[in-house]
Each structure stands twice: as C-alpha cells, then as structure tokens.
C-alpha cells in the first residue's frame, strides 16, 4: 500500500475515531458521576477511548474497501462483537497498572469476553447510528483531495437516494389508497340504494 493511499484511509477513519473516543469519554464521565475518584475516571476513560478510537478508525478505513456498506448492520455487529470485548479487556487490565498497581485482567476472562460480546450489540447500534450521521458530512468536506472519500461518499449518496425513493413511493401508494377509499364507499352506497329501490 502506498503512503498516499494509507493517508487517504486514515483520513476516512476520523469520524469513527471520534465516535470511539467520545464513547470512552462518556464512560469516564459516568464513572465520576457515580463517585469514582477523578484520577481513576480520567485514566479509565483514556484506556477505553484509545482502543475504541483505533477500532473506529479501522471501521472507516475498511468501509472504503466495501466490506461495510451504509444501512447494513450485520457486518458492523460482527466487527464490534470482536472489537468491543477486546477494548474492554484492555480497559480492565491496563487501568490499574496506570494508577500505580499491576496489570489486572478479569478473574474469568472467557466469561468476561462473552458478556462484553453481548453488550457489544448495543454499542454497535449506537456507533453506526452516530457514524452514519457524521461520516457523510466529513466525506463531503474532504472528497476534493481524497479519491477514497469521493468513492465512499458516492456510496452514501446512492443509499440516501434509494431510501428517499422508497419513502416517496410509499407515500404515493398511501395517497392513492386514500383517494380510492371515498370512491369505493360512494360506489357501495350507490349499489345499496339501487338494491333498496328494486326490493321496494
């Protein structure tokens, strides 16, 4: 891979890195809010933000290859099912060491990883929701000097166009159905009156 290509992919990873870093910062704020010492909260936020940011950046770079596509959740879920538990393992193991202790992994690493894999589904939903609202604006901003961003932005435009057309088609069908109902009711009423006259 050339240096220019690597720089292009790194630039694509900025939105994902931002979401990952923000996620770690939120964890730190929550830890401080529930009464954890400020130092522990700051270090804990750092040890979670770094791996999540790196994985978020990796998501953006991989998306440029076509492995991840807008509106498709399954690949994202698998990515974070692997990445999120590892990030939490780093968080749990490294935080005590940075606070002056020793590296302390969870007592039952396998159970810990399985549980975090379950939690990762919620994180994957939040990540993709935020990423797909941030990334298009970033891609539009950098596409003039980044061919990879231009190509990925075209994918987002195609997806947005397909969603808009589907929504408009659904509205048209609803509108058509709404217009047909009064006609059907009037026709039924006319038939009923005609039958009544014949019987009388």
ROTIDO-161725 format. One line per 10 residues: number of its first residue (from 0); their letters; for each residue x, y, z of C-alpha. Coordinates in Angstrom, 1 decimal, always signed. Example, Ala and Ser with C-alpha at 12.3 -4.5 7.8 and 13.67 -1.06 7.14 Angstrom:
<nodes>
0	AS	+12.3:-4.5:+7.8  +13.7:-1.1:+7.1
</nodes>
This chain:
<nodes>
0	XXXXXXXXXX	+0.0:+0.0:+0.0  +1.4:+3.4:-1.0  +1.8:+6.2:+1.5  -0.8:+8.4:-0.2  -3.4:+5.5:+0.0  -2.6:+4.9:+3.6  -3.1:+8.6:+4.4  -6.4:+8.6:+2.5  -7.7:+5.7:+4.5  -6.5:+7.2:+7.8
10	XXXXXXXXXX	-8.5:+10.4:+6.9  -11.6:+8.2:+6.3  -11.2:+6.9:+9.9  -11.6:+10.3:+11.6  -15.4:+10.0:+12.2  -15.1:+6.5:+13.6  -12.2:+7.5:+15.8  -14.2:+10.5:+17.1  -17.2:+8.3:+18.0  -14.9:+5.8:+19.7
20	XXXXXXXXXX	-13.0:+8.5:+21.7  -16.3:+10.1:+22.7  -17.6:+6.7:+23.9  -14.6:+6.3:+26.2  -15.0:+9.9:+27.5  -18.7:+9.2:+28.3  -17.6:+6.2:+30.4  -15.2:+8.3:+32.3  -17.9:+10.9:+33.0  -20.3:+8.3:+34.2
30	XXXXXXXXXX	-17.6:+6.8:+36.5  -17.0:+10.2:+38.0  -20.7:+10.8:+38.3  -21.2:+7.6:+40.4  -18.5:+8.6:+42.8  -15.3:+7.1:+41.4  -12.1:+9.2:+42.1  -11.4:+11.7:+39.3  -8.0:+10.2:+38.6  -9.5:+6.7:+38.1
40	XXXXXXXXXX	-12.2:+8.1:+35.9  -9.8:+10.0:+33.7  -7.4:+7.1:+33.3  -10.3:+4.7:+32.7  -11.7:+7.0:+30.0  -8.3:+7.1:+28.4  -7.7:+3.3:+28.4  -11.1:+2.7:+26.8  -11.0:+5.7:+24.4  -7.8:+4.7:+22.8
50	XXXXXXXXXX	-8.8:+1.1:+21.7  -12.3:+2.2:+20.7  -10.9:+5.1:+18.7  -8.4:+2.9:+16.9  -11.2:+0.4:+16.1  -13.5:+3.2:+15.0  -10.8:+4.5:+12.7  -10.3:+1.0:+11.4  -14.0:+0.8:+10.6  -13.8:+3.9:+8.4
60	XXXXXXXXXX	-10.8:+2.5:+6.5  -12.4:-0.9:+6.0  -15.6:+0.8:+4.8  -13.6:+2.2:+1.9  -12.9:-1.4:+0.7  -16.7:-2.1:+0.5  -16.8:-4.6:+3.4  -19.1:-2.2:+5.3  -22.0:-0.6:+3.5  -24.4:+2.1:+4.7
70	XXXXXXXXXX	-27.6:+0.6:+6.0  -26.2:-2.9:+6.5  -25.9:-3.8:+10.2  -24.7:-7.4:+10.3  -21.0:-6.8:+9.4  -20.8:-3.9:+11.9  -22.3:-6.1:+14.6  -19.6:-8.8:+13.9  -16.9:-6.2:+13.9  -17.8:-4.8:+17.3
80	XXXXXXXXXX	-18.6:-8.3:+18.7  -14.9:-8.9:+18.3  -13.5:-5.5:+18.9  -15.6:-4.2:+21.8  -14.8:-7.1:+24.2  -11.1:-6.7:+23.4  -11.3:-3.0:+24.1  -13.0:-3.7:+27.5  -10.3:-6.2:+28.3  -7.6:-3.7:+27.7
90	XXXXXXXXXX	-9.6:-1.2:+29.8  -10.0:-3.5:+32.7  -6.4:-4.8:+32.6  -4.4:-1.6:+31.9  -6.3:+0.9:+34.1  -5.0:-0.5:+37.4  -1.4:-0.5:+36.1  -1.5:+3.1:+35.1  -2.8:+4.0:+38.5  +0.2:+2.5:+40.2
100	XXXXXXXXXX	-0.8:-1.1:+40.5  -0.2:-4.1:+38.3  -1.9:-5.4:+35.2  -5.1:-7.0:+36.4  -7.2:-8.9:+33.9  -10.6:-10.1:+35.0  -10.6:-13.3:+37.1  -12.6:-15.2:+34.5  -11.5:-13.8:+31.1  -13.7:-16.1:+29.0
110	XXXXXXXXXX	-16.9:-15.2:+30.8  -16.0:-11.5:+30.7  -15.4:-11.6:+27.0  -18.7:-13.4:+26.3  -20.6:-10.9:+28.4  -19.0:-8.0:+26.7  -19.8:-9.6:+23.3  -23.4:-9.4:+24.3  -23.1:-5.8:+25.4  -21.4:-5.0:+22.1
120	XXXXXXXXXX	-24.7:-5.3:+20.2  -25.9:-2.1:+21.9  -22.6:-0.4:+21.3  -22.7:-1.4:+17.6  -26.2:+0.1:+17.2  -25.1:+3.4:+18.8  -21.8:+3.5:+16.8  -23.4:+3.0:+13.4  -26.2:+5.5:+14.2  -23.7:+8.2:+15.1
130	XXXXXXXXXX	-21.2:+7.3:+12.4  -23.7:+7.5:+9.5  -24.8:+10.9:+10.6  -21.2:+12.3:+11.0  -19.4:+10.5:+8.2  -21.3:+11.9:+5.1  -20.5:+15.5:+6.2  -16.9:+14.7:+6.7  -16.6:+12.8:+3.4  -18.2:+15.7:+1.6
140	XXXXXXXXXX	-15.6:+18.1:+3.1  -12.5:+16.0:+2.2  -13.6:+14.5:-1.1  -12.0:+17.1:-3.3  -8.5:+16.0:-2.3  -9.3:+12.4:-1.3  -10.4:+10.0:-4.0  -11.3:+7.3:-1.5  -13.6:+9.7:+0.3  -15.2:+10.7:-3.0
150	XXXXXXXXXX	-15.9:+7.0:-3.8  -17.3:+6.3:-0.3  -19.4:+9.5:-0.4  -20.9:+8.3:-3.7  -22.0:+5.1:-1.9  -23.7:+7.1:+0.9  -25.4:+9.3:-1.8  -26.7:+6.1:-3.6  -28.0:+4.7:-0.3  -29.7:+8.0:+0.6
160	XXXXXXXXXX	-31.3:+8.3:-2.8  -32.6:+4.7:-2.6  -34.1:+5.4:+0.8  -35.7:+8.7:-0.4  -37.2:+6.9:-3.5  -38.6:+4.1:-1.3  -40.2:+6.7:+1.1  -41.7:+8.7:-1.7  -43.1:+5.5:-3.3  -44.7:+4.5:+0.0
170	XXXXXXXXXX	-46.2:+8.0:+0.3  -47.6:+7.8:-3.2  -49.2:+4.4:-2.5  -50.8:+5.7:+0.7  -52.1:+8.8:-1.1  -53.5:+6.7:-3.9  -55.2:+4.4:-1.4  -56.7:+7.3:+0.5  -58.2:+8.7:-2.8  -59.7:+5.3:-3.7
180	XXXXXXXXXX	-61.5:+4.7:-0.4  -64.1:+7.5:-0.8  -64.8:+6.3:-4.4  -65.2:+2.8:-3.2  -67.5:+3.9:-0.4  -69.6:+6.0:-2.8  -69.9:+3.1:-5.2  -71.0:+0.7:-2.4  -73.6:+3.3:-1.2  -75.0:+3.6:-4.7
190	XXXXXXXXXX	-75.3:-0.2:-5.1  -77.1:-0.4:-1.8  -79.6:+2.3:-2.7  -80.2:+0.6:-6.1  -81.0:-2.7:-4.4  -83.3:-1.0:-1.9  -85.3:+0.6:-4.7  -85.6:-2.7:-6.5  -86.8:-4.5:-3.4  -89.4:-1.8:-2.7
</nodes>
